[in-house]
Structure formats: C-alpha cells, structure tokens
Amino acid sequence: MLAKQTNYTNLRQNLASILDESIADRSVIIVTRQGKENVAILAADELSNILETLHLFRSPANAQKLIAAMERADIIEDKPNLKSESLTELCQELNIDEQ
C-alpha cells in the first residue's frame, strides 16, 4: 500500500473527494502541514485490520504460528492438489476457539 500525499489547503478544498478516494483505493493519504506534523488519512476498517494484525503478532509464539500457517497457505496455493486443513483443524493447531 503506497501512500499518496496532499497538503492541508488542498484537503480543505477537496475533503469529500479525498476521503472517498482513500476508501475506494484503500490508500493512505498523507496530509502535509507547514510547521506542524503530517497526518495520515485511511479507512477505519483498514486501521482496524492493521491494529488486529499487530495484536496477533505481539506474542512471538503466536507470530511464529501465523507465519507458519501463511507459509503453508503459499505452498498450497502453488500446488492446488494439496489438501488444505479445515477451519476446525487450524483452530485446534493454533489453540484458539472457533467462532
């Protein structure tokens, strides 16, 4: 995800369209301000996904399990004849409750 950039004046003049663009493109828009810190605009669900991912990777043991699962998913994607695990099997492997 690459960030786009705009300045404060342009943001004020085009607020609705810039917000719509961020949502439609799933992009981050950096707003530059003279003499002040820059601010980032992104869709709320994108922020939620980022925070959830950070939370899941906070535990080193959980991070290792997730990385291993992603590696297995990559292997399965490259070899479609491999049998994937069910959701129940994955939850048991990761020691989490199935919801």
LINFEN-V367229 format. One record per backbone hydrogen bond with DSSP energy under -1.0 kcal/mol. NH is the residue of the N-H (numbers start at 1). CO is the residue of the C=O. Records with the same first field share a line. If there is no record, write none. Layout:
NH: CO + CO
//
This chain:
4: 28
6: 30
8: 32
11: 7
12: 8
13: 9
14: 10
18: 14
19: 15
20: 16
21: 17
22: 18
23: 19
24: 20
25: 21
27: 22
29: 41
30: 4
31: 39
32: 6
36: 33
39: 31
41: 29
47: 43
48: 44
49: 45
50: 46
51: 47
52: 48
53: 49
54: 50
55: 51
56: 52
57: 53
63: 59
64: 60
65: 61
66: 62
67: 63
68: 64
69: 65
70: 66
71: 67
72: 68
73: 69
74: 70
75: 71
76: 72
77: 73
78: 74
79: 75
82: 79
90: 86
91: 87
92: 88
93: 89
94: 90
96: 91
//
